[in-house]
């Protein structure tokens, strides 16, 4: 079996100081890089996803209209607009080991990495299948939104998923805990990186 590391949305706009900054996001960026240096032999494939929204429209209602407060459930402030600094990976995240980049939310609401496509236009499921991946370790931002959605979609795609709980950050404690419970109920293993082999 081939294992992939799925790194979800470690972007400037989702870390401290960003449009939707999550407390602990910069630590995730640093610690994912540390983990990749330590455990590079564990993974045959490394995937990183990004929100990559249009600047010229509301991305299918994902961005709150001008003058209307976002509800932070289905509408959001403008964030991760394509080709802006906010959409770039956090500088502490070393992307050199990443072999598959996924962009999502290009004109439509999208939370899961599995709703995006690779740089060469493939779905993530296709790219993972072609790489022989059957197991995924999931890390990234945010636990209660895009990590949750990506993990549930990975399980639906038949992958065995482990969430590395020290390499994620959530928007809020209560919904993040609920998201982890939901992922576990659906079959994800929850573990700290120190509890899994490095190769």
N, C-alpha and C positions, 0 to 999 in steps of 0.2 A: 504494500500500500504506500502511496505517496502522500505526504503531508504538505499543506500550504499554510503559511501565515497570512491572514487577512487583516490588513491594517486599515481601519475605517476612519476616514475624514480627519486626519491629524493636520488641520489647516489653521492658518492664522486667525480666521474669523471665528473659529470654535475654541480658541485658547484665550488666555487672559489678555484683555485689551482689544479683542476683536468684536465684531458686530453682535455675535452671539457667544461671547466668551464663557467657557466653562472653567470653574475653579479646579485646578489640578491638570488642566490641559497641557500646559508646557511640561509638566512632570511626565505626562504620558509620552510626549515627543522624545524627551531625553531617555526615558526608561525603555521605550521600544527600540531606540538605537542601541542602548546597552544590551538589551536582550538579543538583538540580531547579531551583535558582535560575539556574544557568548554562545549562542545556539544556532549558528549558521548551518551546521551540519544536520540539524533537525528537519530542515525544510528543503524540499525539492523545488518549491515555487514560493515566491513572495509577491503578494498582491497588495496594492494600495488604492483606495477609492478616494474620490473627491466630489463634493458638490461643485457644479460648474454651470451656474445659472446664467440665463440671458440678461443682458443689461437693458434691452429695449422693450421688454414686456413684463407682465407680472408672473411669468412662469406657471401659467395655468391656475392662477389664484393663489400660488404659494406665497408671494409677497403681498403684504397688506397694501391696499390702495393708498395713494397720497392722502394725508389728512385723517386716516382711519387708524386707530391703534390696533396692532396685531393681537390676536387672541392667544398666541403661543401654543396653539393646538393644531390648527390647520392653516393659519396665516402667520407670517413672520416678518420681521424687519428685513430690509435688503441685506443680503449676505452672499459671500462666495460667488461674486459675479465673475464670469470668465475673464481671464487675462488681467485680473486685478491682484494686488498684493494680498487681499483678504482670502482669495481662493488658492493661494500658493500653500504648499506644505510648510509647516512650521520649521524654522531654520535649524532647530535642534534634532529634527528627524532626518537622519541620513538615508536618503532614498537610493543610494547606489546599489543595494542588494535587491531592489524591487525589479521584478521581471515583467509584471503585468500591471499597467495603470488603468484604472476605470474612472470614467467621468459619468456623473448622474445628474438628473434634474435639469437637463438642457431643454428648457421650455415647459417642463411639466413638474408637478410635485414628485419627489422621489426621496425615500429615506433609506431603502436597502441598496447595498452595493450591487445586488443582483438585478436592480432596475436600470443599471447603467450599461455602458458598453466600453470595450477596450479601445485603445488608440487605433487599432486596425478594424474596428467595427463589429467585433464579436460580442456576444453576450458573455457574461462572466461564467455562466454554467458551461457554455461551449468551451471557453478557454480552459477551465479547470478540468473538464472531461478530456480534452485533447492532451492535457499535461498528465493525465492519469491520476489526478488528485481524488482521494476518497476521504481524507481527514483534513480538518481545518482547525487551527488555533485562531481565535478571534480576539482582537485588541482594538482600542481606539476610542472615539468620541462620537456621540454621547451615549452612555449606557442605556438611558431611557428613551432614546429615539433611534438613531441610525444603527447603533450596535445591536439593539434589540431586533430591529427589522431585518438586518442582514443575517443575524444568527438564525432567526426563524425561517428565513428563506433558504439558507444553507441546509437546514434540517429537512425542509420540504423537498429539496433537490437530492436528498439521499446521502448527504455528507454526515460523517461523524464529527461533532463540533465540541471543542473545548474552549471555554471562555477563560482567558487569563485575567483574573479579577484584580490583580495589582497593576494591570496595564490598560485600564479603562478609566474614564471619568464621566460622571453623569451631571445633568443639569440640577437635579434635586434629589435628596437622599431617599425620600419615600417612594417616588415613582421608579427610581433606579433599583431599589431593593425589590419592588414588585416586578420589574422587568427581569431581573436575575431569577426570581422565583419562576416566572413564566417560561423563561428559556430552559430552566432545569426540568420543569414539568414536561416540556416538549422533547426532552432527551439530551440537552446540552450538559456536558460535564463542567462544573465550576471549580477552578483550581488556581492557586497562585503559581507564578512562573517558577518559583523555587521548588514546587512540588512535581514538576514534570521533567523528564530527561532533557538534556541539552543536545542530544543526537539520537 
